Amino acid sequence: MSGMSKLYLVGTPIGNLGDLSPRAVAVLEECDFIAAEDTRVTLKLLNHFGISKPMVSYYQHNQRERGQRLVERILGGESCALVTDAGMPAISDPGEDLVRLCAEAGIEVAAVPGPTAALTALALSGLPTGRFTFEGFLSTARQSRREHLASLGQERRTMIFYEAPHKLRATLADLADAFGGERRIALCRELTKLHEEVIRTTLGDARARYELEAPRGEFVLILEGASEQKPSEATPDEALALARRLVEQGNSPSAAAKLAAAQTGLRKGDIYRRLTE
């Protein structure tokens, strides 16, 4: 592309192929090669637009050695377009690592913006968009998952999570336990696809709904932040009872005390001391 070797971050559709921009098509046609998360997925996209281009795979499990090789090729004069299976590269994606390597090597990185599921869902959610925090996928390990949610106990900004359908029920249960059933949530699924759906509800109702209904498609969860007012003035006994329930649900005493403190406004240390007496 005009002799300039650089890395292009090319946003690809999250569902509807009509969302691939004319500029993205031009970059994919003119670059020397494409680095793709899954070359089979990208091949379908390229075929749809009649583009034929050499591809290399670049994903989580080969990013270390592959990234260095890509940097060498770009330094050698080739231009590379980085794409993921869907959305903007480098967001919740190993492309983050490649951008850092290029920055360290003095390689120019250009963005060819495209859709991103997180902001698309946020815009559709009907929840406050002025300040928000992207939390990505929750860990599958129960302990680190609970710690992650406990750390968000007082988070006032709108929160964005990604979730796969087979994990949605467990995640909604954990969110309801951590934030209470009244907290508002928007569940956005199949964004820009034929069966796009936005369910604006509460955590309690969402949990009940998907106990009965099988979750389908990839989800973006938009969760309301904590309200301005002080946490409820619970008595120490109520906080202790809540912490005991949380321990019964499988939380460690420390995590239970932290969650109970977040929900009641009482001190974690006091709750923990009584819980372990």
N, C-alpha and C positions, 0 to 999 in steps of 0.2 A: 504494500500500500504506500505508494509514493516513496519507496525506498526506506521508509521509517520502520524500524523493527520495534515493536512494542507489544504489550499485553492489552488486549481488549476484553473487558468484562461485559459479556453480552447477555442481557436479560431475555429469557425465553418465556413463552406462554405458560400460565399455571393451569390452563385447561383449554381455552379457546384459541385456536391457531391464528385467528384474525388479529390477535394481540401482538404478533411479532411485527416490530416496526419496520418500515422500509429501510431505515438506516441499518438496523440489525441484519436484514437480508443482505445489504450491500457489503457489510463488514465480513459476514460469513462467506460471501462469494469471493472477496478479494484477499482475505488473509492467506498465509501460507499453510497453516494447519490449525486444527481445532482440538482443544483439550476438553474432554467431556467426562462427566461423572459416570454415565453409562452409555457407551457408544451405540448400543442397540436402540435406546430411546432417542438419542440425537439423530441417528440415521433416519428414523421415521420422519422427523422434523425436516431434515435436509431433503429427503425424497419428495416431501410435500411441496417444497419450494423449488425443486429441480436443481439443487446444489450438490455438486460432487466435490469432496474435499478430503484429504488425508486426516485421519483422527487418531488421537492417542487417548487412553483412558487415564483419568486423574481423579482418584477418589480417596476416601479416608485411609484405606489400608495400604496404598502405595504412594501416598503423598510425599513421604520423606525423600526417598531416592528419586522418584519421578519429578518432583518439583525442581531439584537441582539440575536435572537433565533439560527440563523445559527452559530454565534460565539460561543454560549454555546455548541452546538453540536460538533463543531470542538475541542474546549477545552476539551470536554468529551471523545475525542479519535477517532472521526470519520473524514474521509477525504471527502472533498466536491469539486466537479467540478462545476465551474460556467460557464454557456454558455448563449449567447444571441440568438435571432432568426437568426442572420447572422453577421459574422465578429468577431472582437476582443472584448471581454467583457471589460467594464470599459472605453471605448472610446465613448464619447457622450452617456452615458449609466449609469443607477443607480449602476452598479457594482463598479463604482468609490467609492461609499459610503461604500460598503462592504470591499473593499481593505483597506480603511482608518480604519474601525473598527478592522479588523484583525491586522493591523500594531500597533494600539493602545493596542491590547490585547496580543501582542508578538507572534502572530500566523504567521508561515512561509507561504508566498505566492509564488507559483511557476507559471511561464508562460509556456503555451504550445502554441507557436505562430501559428497563422493562418492568413488567408486573412483579409485585412481591405479595405473597399471600397475607403477611402480617398486616400491612397497611391497608390492603383491600378490605380485609375483614374489619379492621378498626373503623374505617369509614362507614361501613354498613351497619355497625353494631348498635348505633343509637345511644352508646355510652359516651362519657366525656373523652374528647380526643386531644385536649390542650396539652396534657402531660401524660406520658405513658411509659411503660417499661416492657421490653421484649424479654421474655423468660425462656423462649425456645421449648425444647422437649424436656419434660421432667425425667429424672434418672429412673431406671427400672429397679435399682436397688432401694429397698424400702427405707433404709436408714437415711441415705443421702437425700431421698425424695422428701422425707418428713422434715429434715433439717432445712432444705430449700424452702418448703412452705412455711415453716416456723419463722424463717428470716423475713418473710413477707407479711408477717402478722400485722404490722402497723403501716404497710405500704398504702399511701393515699392515691398514687397514680393508677390509672387503668392498666391492667396487666394483660399481656398477650402470651398465650401458650400454644404450641403445636401438639397435636396428638393423633396417633394412629387409631383406627376404629377398634381393633382388638384390645386396646388398653383404655378405651374411653370410660368404661364403667368404673374401673378401679380409680381412675383419675378424678372423676366426678365425686366419688365417695370420699377420697382424700381431701379434695377441695372443700366439700361440704363440712367435713369434720374440722378442717383448719379455719374456715371463714364463716361458718354458720349457713343454714339453709336459706336465709332471707336475702343473702347477697345476690345482686343481679349479675347475670351472665348472658352473653350472646354466643351461641354455637353456630359457626359458619362452616358449611360443608359443601364440597364439590364446587368451589368458587369458579365462576365464569363457564362452568360446564352446563350441560342440559338440565341436570337436576339440582342446580344451585339452590341452597336453602339457608335462610338465616332464622334461627330460633331464638327469640328474645324472651328470657324467662328468669327464674331464680335457680340457685344451686340445688335447693331441695326438690323443686319440680323437675329440673333436668335429670337429676339422679333417679327419681321415680319413673320418668318417661323411658329412660334407657334400660331400666330393669326389665321393662316389658318389650321394648323394641330393640332389634339388633342394629347397632351403629353401622353405617355404611359410608365409605369414602373418607378422605383425609379431613381432619377437623382443625379449624383455628378457633381457640376459645378466647373470648374477650371478657375479662372479669373486672367488675367494678372495684375501685379502690376502697379503702376504709373511709368511713364518713368523718367529717370534721369534728363532730362532738366527741367528748371524752368517752372512753370505753365505759360500759355500764358499771355503776358503783356496786359491784358484787361484794358480799360479805366474805371474809376469809374461809368460812365453812363451805360456801357455794363454790369458791375457787378450788378448794381441796376436793370437793365431790367431782367437779369437772375434770381435774387432773387424774383422779382415780379412774374415771370412765375412759380417759385417753390411754392410760396404762393398760386397761383391760383390752383396748382395741389394738394393743401391740406396740405402743410408743414406749421408749425408755423413760424412766422417771425424769431425767433431765429435759428430754424433748416435751414430755407432758407438762412439766412446770412452765416451760417456755411458752407453749401454746396457750395454756390456761392464763398465764400472765398477759399475753397479747389480747386475749378475749375479755379479761376482767379489769385490766388496768392495775392489778395488784402486783407486788414485786415477785419476780421469779424466785429469788433466794428464799423468801418467806414460804412460798408454796412448796418449794422443793424440800425445805427443812421439815415441814409438817408431813409431807408425803412419805418421807423416808424414816420418820421417827419410829 
